[in-house]
């Protein structure tokens, strides 16, 4: 689930587009920092999974509301 979330957060728009390596890497780093912070706070694994789900939902909402095509991804130039 973490891999899928990283690609959705940093990669292409959910409705089509071209993903970039750097965008997926940025998404993976962001999610790793969130999960690591939750582990340091000693939160249960359940809440870590909930947070990953919330991040996925927020990413999809962001792409939907702002109409990003996802053709460049985060950090990718075309």
N, C-alpha and C positions, 0 to 999 in steps of 0.2 A: 504494500500500500504506500510505503514511503517513496518508492521509485515513481509510481504513477503520480503522486502528489507533486514531486519535484518537477516532473515534466510538465504538468498542468500549470504550476505556478510560474515556471521560468521559460516554458516552451511556447508552442504555437497556441492560437486561440482554439477553444474546444470545437468550434464549428468549421475548422479548416484553416490552413496556413502552413507555413514552413517553419519548423523548429530549428533552433541553432544550438550548438554544443554549449556555448557560453551561457545562454539563457537557462538551459537545463542545469548546468553547473551552479549558477546563481540560485536557482530554486532549491537545489539539494543543500547548498550551504545555509540558506535561510531556514529550511525545515530542520536541519541538524542543530542549528543554534536554538531554535524554539524547543526542540525535544531535549537538548542538553540542559537548557535552563529549567525545564520542568523536572528533569531528573535531579538537578541540584536542589530544587525546592522539595524534593522527595514526594512528588505527586504520584498517584497510582498510575499504572500502565493504561488503565481504562481512560483516564483523562488525557493522556498523551495521544491516544487514538482519536478521542473527541476533538482535540485541538487540530490534528492533521485533517480531519473531516471539515472542520470549520475553515481552515486555510483553503482547502479545495473549493468549498462553496463560495468563499469570498473572491477567489481568483476567477471563478466562472461568472460571478455577478459583476466583477470589474470589467471583464471582457465584454459582457453583454451590455452593460450600461454605457460604456464609453465607445463601443463599436470598433474595437481594435481588430484588425484583420489578422494579426499574428504573423505577417509576412517577414518581419525582421526579428522578432523575439527580443529578449533583453540582451543588450550588448552586441547584437549582430547588425552589421550594416550591409546594405544591398546596393 
